[in-house]
Amino acid sequence: MLYDGHCHVASTRFIPRRFLEDVARNVHRRLEARGEAPSLARIVEGYVTQHQDHLADGLVAEMDMAGVDRAVLLVPDFGLRMETPLTWEDMAREHHAIRLRHPGRFRVFMGADPRRGPEGVRAFARVIDEYGFEGLKLYPPCGFSPSDERLYPYYEICAERRLPVLVHTGPTAGSLDFAPAHPLLIDRAARLFPGVDFILGHAGLTHVDEAGALAAHRPNVYLDIGGFASTPTIDDWPGHLNRLFRLGVNHKIVFGTDWPLGRMAGGLKRLVAEVLEGGRVFAGVPARERELILHGNLRRLLPPESRPRPAPPGDGRG
């Protein structure tokens, strides 16, 4: 059984074009230094083209080919930093429709920005209860600390409903803020809300020492490995993951791909095959700990499964 704990719908309806342009600009600079770069416009267009899977049909097809049973769809709230084609409420509604379209395949962590004020808190509680979403997604690079007191009402909602919180950590789009994305910034919130489980997104890649220490000593802090195959600073990602899996915190590590970030590198099937069959990623890791990483830890963190409520008439997209 394989669960992808860090995934996105590859759609320009949910991911701002400016974000894709930022990613493309970094790729262009790297290729330009090697004398291998196509035009920036061509790279941007490539990313935009791959983000047209608005109903997640392509994602489900790739999951089927790769043997991924289920995935968590993360919905970052970029709306106060970047222009987005949909409102926050529309994105929530469309992710609910996607889940109804693909029964049993997805859980959804809905994004939030503490600067939306009390109405943002009420809206989050409303969609969690109306659609049955299973977690909170935070994107601190948009300009806030994950221990910002304005997030405490969100954490109280999650504590009451036993929902996990996934927090982006590490680098991101060049026009966003890196400083708020340090994993140690979650420490105060984790201490004040011991009943909430916090998952540090990408922390198994970019801040391994700090995140590993938090996971080892804070009972409610976990880390995921989303983006391992597309992080430009890791030349040997199978070796990196193997080292990570020998740190003694495998009961706190969640498998995730950060799909569709690595889509241009051969597809989900190739990626999963190298993890499961490559011989290096799990070399020397006991079978029981492999199972925890690949699905067991995430299943413990998620609330009990329930059927999503039907969408109101006209909500689904054909």
Secondary structure, 3 states (H helix, E strand, C coil): CCEEEEECCCECCCCCHHHHHHHHHHHHHHHHHCCCCCCHHHHHHHHHHHCECCCCHHHHHHHHHHCCCEEEEEECCCCCCCCCCCCHHHHHHHHHHHHHHCCCCEEEEEEECHHHHHHHHHHHHHHHHHHCCCEEEECHHHCCCCCCHHHHHHHHHHHHHCCCEEEECCCCCCCCCCHHHCHHHHHHHHHHCCCCCEEEECCCCCCHHHHHHHHHHCCCEEEECCCCCCCCCCCCHHHHHHHHCCCCCHHHEECCCCECCCHHHCHHHHHHHHHHHCCCCCCCCCHHHHHHHHHHHHHHHCCCCCCCCCCCCCCCCC
